[in-house]
Amino acid sequence: MADTTSLPDLSGACFVAVGPARIAACALALLCEEDRQSPEFQSRFETSAQRIKTAQTMLMETFPSEIHRIGHIMSDDLEHARRAALDSLTPLLRVVDNPLDQIDDSIGCRKEFRDHFFRRAEPDISHFLALMTAELAKADATQRADHKSNAIRSIENASSVGRAISMISVNASIEASRSGNQGFRVIADEIKTLAAQTEAFLREVGEAMHRS
């Protein structure tokens, strides 16, 4: 998986990787009613196995790694939900790690397996996805607000510098008049014009950001 660049990217990638594990777990719970030798059984089993292993990789490795790289600190609730979702995959992984000719023994139409899906796997995975989506969306909104606030402060500071340069150019023009140096006056006028244009531009940008 390529590096995600933001919290929304990670949230989407995690949902795509982990969400299908719920379908895979349900499929495994129903596979005991299928003909083990049919192509449909093998295809569904292999698809379910891949989805569960993909979810395991995301929960165990990719999600914690990317969260750390982006700089977000998971809440205790989200970390607990991640571990619970990962733990709920353990019985499923034991099934999909078996050879196809042993699937009958590993699934065996056992009531415990179905109960695990309905009582653990589906609720735990869904709970993690809900918490993860909400937390990362809130964190992203906070980051965006902070970035906007910092940008506005930077623009306001730059505007102050522009006004200071404008005052310097005024003083330079006065000194040029006193000394009679026409070249010096031309340079001072150009500085003043540039400072005014810069200040106006920054003011427009700042007003636009305040409105957004």
N, C-alpha and C positions, 0 to 999 in steps of 0.2 A: 504494500500500500504506500502511495506517495505521501509525503508529509502534508498534513493539513495546514492551512495558513491562518485559520481563525476558529473561534469557538463554534460558529454556525456550521463551518465545514466539518468539524469534528463531530458535532451533534448529528449531522446528516449521515456521515460515514458510519457512525456507531449504530444508528437506527437501521441502516441498510444491512449491516453485518449481523446484528443481534436479533432484530425483529423476526426474520424467517426461521429462527430456531424454534419459535413457538409452533409454527406450522410443521416443522420437522418432527418435533416431539409428539405432536398429535398424530402425524403419519405413522410414527413408530408404534404408537399405542394401538393403531388400527391394523398394522401389518400382520398381526397374528391371525387375522381372518382371511388373509390372502394365500394363494397357492405359492409355496416357497420356490417352486421351480419355474414360475411364469416370468417372462421378460418384464412384465409390469412390476412384479415384486422387486426384482433386482434393480430396475431403474429407480423406483421410488426409494428403495433402501439407500442406494448410492447418493441420490440427491439429498436425502435427509441427513446422511452421514456428513456430507460436505457442508451443509448448512450449520450443523451442530459444531463441527470443528472450526468453521469460520467464526462463529459466535464465541467459542472458547478463546481463540487467538485474540479477538478484539477485547474481550473482557479481561483476559489475563495479561496481555502484553501491550497491544496497540493503544488502547484507551488510556491506561495509566501513563504510558510513555509520552503520548501526544499532549495529554493534559499538562504534564510536567514541562514539556518543551514550550508550550504556548504560555505557560506561567500562571495557570489557574490552579488554585488549591481547592481540591474537592472538599465539600462539607462532609461531616461525619456520617450524616444520613445517606449521602450518595455513595460514599465508600462502603458502608454497610450493605447497601442495596446491590452494589457491584459484586461484592463477595458472595452474597446470598444467591444472586443470579448465576454466578460461576459455579457455586456448590450444587445448584439444582441441575446443572448439566452433567455432573459426575455419573449418575446411573445411566444416562443416555450415552455417554462416551464409552461406558463399559459395553453397551450393546453394539455400537457401531464399530468398535475395535475388534469385534469377533469376525471370523471368516463367515462368508455367506452360508456355508453348509452347517454352521453351528447356530444360526439365527433362531431356529426353532427352539433350541434349548435356552438361549439367552432371553428371548421374549416369552415364549411359552404361554402366551395368553394369560399371563399372571395378572391378577387383580392389583397387586402392589404397583406394577408398572403404570397402569392406567391411573391409579390413585396418585402416584407421584406426579404425573403430568398435570392433573386437575388441581391438586392441592399445593404443589411446590413449583414445578417448572413454569407453567403458564403464569401464575400470579407473581412469582419472583422476577421473571424476565420482564413482564409488563410493568411492574412497580419500578424496576430500575430504569426502564426506558422513559417512563413518565417523569421521574425525578431528574434524570439526566437532561431531558429536553428542557424542562422548566428552569433548572439551575443554570445551564449554559446560556439559555436565552436571556435570563436576568443578568448574568455576568457580562454578556456581550453588550446589553443595553447600557449598563453602568460604564463599561469601557468607552463606548461611543460618546456618552455624555461627558466623561472626563476628557477625552481627546478634543471634543468641541470646545469645552471650557478653556483648555490649555491653548488651543488655536486662537481663540478670541483674545486671551491675555497677550499672546505673542503679537497679534495684530495691533492691539492697543499700545503695547510697548514700542512697536515699530512706528506707529503714528506719532508717538511722543518724540522719538528720535527725528522724524521728519520735521516736526515743528521746531525742534532745536536747531536743525540744519537751516531751516528758513530764517530763524533769528540770527544765526551766524552770517547768513548771506546779506541780511539787512545791515548788520554792523560792518560787513566788508564793503557794501555799497557806500556807506557813510564815510568810511576811511578812504575809499577810492575818490570820492568827491573832494575830500579834504586834500588829498595828495595830487589830484589832477591826473591820475594814472587811468587812462581810458581802457587799456587792456584789462587791468585789474577789475574795473567796473563791469566789463562784458562777462568776465568769468563769474563774478558775483551774481549778476543777473541770471546767468544760466543755472547756477546752483539753486537760486531762489525758485526759478521756474520748475526745475526738476523736483525740488522738495515739495512744492505745492501739488504737483501732479501725483507724486508718490503718496502724499498724505490723503489726497482725494480718493485715490484708488483703494488704499487700505481702509478708509472710512466706509466706502461702498461695500467692500468685502465683509467688514465687521458687521455692518447693518444687515447684510444678507444672511450671515450666520446667526445673528440674533433672531431673525424672523423664522429661520428653519427649525 
